[in-house]
Amino acid sequence: MKIALMDSGIGLLAATAAVRRLRPDADLILSLDPDGMPWGPRTPEDLTERALAVAEAAAAHRPDALIVGCNTATVHALPALRARLEPGVPVIGTVPAIKPAAAGGGPVAIWATPATTGSPYQRGLIEEFGGGATVTEVPCPGLADAVEHADETAITEAVGAAAALTPGDVTTIVLGCTHYELVAERIRAAVQRPGAPRLVLHGSAGAVAAQALRRIGARPDPGAPAEGTLTVLLSGREGALPAPALAYDEGRLLRAVTPAG
């Protein structure tokens, strides 16, 4: 089994680690775009062009499925990616987990990039899946970039600024950017009120990994032999995991994966 994941940077680590835990025997292909990152400020057309190039670099390794490990790329490029690669390679996008978060009933905050916050895309998801929950959109300037570079000071500042914008009665936070899942516990610690029930965080990594397996007719098998290999593509060139990836548990998990020969 061979699963590919793509993103401009290390935001794909959360979904990659989720796949790794579900299927330790799966060969993993990570296709990043250091030459073109960050994708967020690009026009939709430019982003789509970069995403197609990164996807095609992964597709050259003949994966069984491709996960788009980036919310922004899913918004703008998913139709083009599916048109280019399916049905040969199923393409799985990453959508903020608003539906399961709202199902909890309590006030919800969606932490997302400034570009996504207030966007028609996110507002549409809230209208469709928010149910009767009170939903607050919280912009997080600089957080994805800080996580990408494992800049501890910048992460602390960005998390603190977003926490200050989060209503005090919130019981659930949707992590609306894949980078945020890498610092989920720091986000929880910043928002958790003393004496309040434990804050619920909803990321997308686990659901995306499970959906990828479903799309190829495979089942989770966490006890499978840990024999899966790892291939890293950097704007199409074979390379190694970026050094900041090793600052996170998800990256350190992958360090133990055998490089593909």
N, C-alpha and C positions, 0 to 999 in steps of 0.2 A: 504494500500500500504506500502511495506517495501523495503527500498533501503539500501544496504550495500556499504561501501567504505573501501578501504584498502590502507595502506602505512606503511612504517617503522615508521614514525613519523607524525608530524602535517602538513606535506605538503598537506594532504587531506582536510584541513580545507576550502580552497577556493571552491572546488567542493561541499563539504558538505553544506556550506552556500548557494551556488547557488541552490542546491536541496531544501534546506529549504525555500528559497524565492519563488521558483516555486510551491512547494507543502508543505505548512505549516502543512498539515494533514498527511504527510508521516512519518512512523516510520523509524528512522535512526539507523543503526548499524555501528559503526566505529571500524575497526579491525586494531590495530597497533602492532608493533613488538619492544617494548623497549629492549627486551632481545637480539635482533639481529641487532639493528640499529648501524651505518648507513648501508644501503644496497649498496651504491655506490661503496665502495672499494672491495666488495665481487666478487668472480668469478661468471660468468653467471650461472654456475651449482649450486653454493651455494645460490646465490640470488633466483634462481627459487625454490629451496627447501624451503627457508624461506617464499617466497611468497605463495607457495602452502599451507603451514601450516596456514598462516594467513587467506588465502581465505577459507580454510575448516572450520576454527573456525567461520568465518562469515556465511558460508553456513549452519552450524548447526542451525542457527536461521531462516532458510527458507526464505531468502529474495526473492523478485521478480526480482532483478537485482543486479549486483556487479560492482562497479566502481573501476578501478585500479587508485588511485589518485596519481600516481607517474610515471614520464617519464621513469626513469631507469628501473623500474619493467615492464613497458609496453614493452620496447625494448627487454628485455631478457626473460620475463616469460609469456607474453600474450598467445602465442600458447599453452603452457602447461596448463595454467589456463583454457583456453577455452576447451581443450581436456578433462580436469577433470570435469568441471562443466556444460558445455553446452550439450544438449539444455535446460536442466532443469532450469539453472540460466544464463541468458544472461550476458556476461562479456564485459564491455566497457573500452577500454584503453584510455590513455591520450597522445595525439600527439601534438607537438609544432604547434602553429597556423601560420605556414609559408604561407600557401595558401592565407588566407584573408589579411595577412600583405603585401604580395607581390602585391596583387591586387590593393593596393593603389598607386603603381607606384613609390613611392619615395625610396631613399636608406633605407635599412632595416638592423638592427643589431639583431642578435640572442644571447641573454644572456643565457648561459647554464653552467652546471658544466664542470670542466676541462676534465672529462672523456668523456662527450658527445661532447664537442667542437672538431671539426675535425674528429669525428668518421664516419665510413662508413654509419652508420644509418642516421646521421644528414646531411651528404653530399648528401645522396640519396634523402632525403626530399627536399633539396634545388634544386637539379637538376630536381626533378619531379614537384615541386610546385612553385619554385622561379620565373618562368616566365622571364621577361626581367629586373627584379629589381636587383640593386646592393645589394648583401647580404654580410655582414661582421659577422663572428663568433667571439663572445666575451667570453672568459673564465672568470668565476667568482669564483676564489678559495676562499673557506671558507664561501661563502655567505649562502648556504643552511644550514650549521651547525650553523652559527650565528643566522639565523632565527629560527631554531629548538629550540635553547636555549634562544631565546629572549634576546640575548646579544647586547645591544644597541651600545656599542663601536665597537664591531666586525662588526655589520651590517653597521655602518657608514663607517668603513675602507674598507670593502669589496665592498660596493656600489661605494665608491669613486675610488677605484682601477679599477673597471670595467668601470666606466664612463670615466676614463682617456684613456681607450683603445677603446672607442666608437668614430667613426669618427664624426666630427663636423657637417657634412651635413645630418646626419641621421634624418629621419622624423618619423620613426616607429621602435619600439622595440618589438621583440617577447620574451615573458617570457618563456624560455625553460625549466624551472624547476618549479614544482607546489609551492615550498616554496616561490619563488620570487613574486608570486601574493599577498602574505601577506604583502609585503613592496612595492607594485607597486607605490604608490605616492612618496615614498622616492627615488625610481629609477627615476621617472619622474623629480623630483626636481633637482636631481644630473646631469641629462643629458640636461635638457631644456636650450636652448640658449636664452638670452634676445632678445626680438624683433622677434624671430622666431615663426612660427605657433606652436600651442600647440602640443606637442609630442604625437603620437598615441601609445598606449600600447595594445598588444594582448596577453591575457592569454587564457587558455583552459577551465576554470571552467564552464563558462556558456554553452559552446557548449557541453561539456561532460554531464552536468546535463540534457540538453534538449535531447541529444541522448539516455540517459538512459530511459527517459519517453517514447520516441518514440519506443524503443525496447520492452517495455511492453504494448504498446498500450494505454498509458495514455496521458492526455493533461495537460499543465500548468494550475494551478488554484491558483494564488497568493492570492486570497481572501478567500480561504478555511479556515475553523476554524483551529487555531494553536493548534491542539490536538496531533500532532505527538510526539512519545516518542523517547528517546535517550538511546542506549545501547553502552557502550564502552568496547572493549575487548583489553587487554594488553597481547600480546603473548598468547592469548587464555583464559586469566583470566578476569572475569568481574571486571571493575574498574571505574575510573573517568578520565575525560579529564586531560592530563598533565598540570601542572600549567602554563608553558609558553604559552599555547594556549590562555589564558585569556589576554595576552598582545596585542592581535589582535582583530579587530572588528569582524572578522569571528568567533573567539572562544567565544567572549562575546555574540554574537547572539545565539550560541548553549547553553550557560549557562542557558538561559531562557527555554530551552526545558525540558519537564518533563522526569525524568529517567524512564525507563521501569520497571514495577513492577514485 
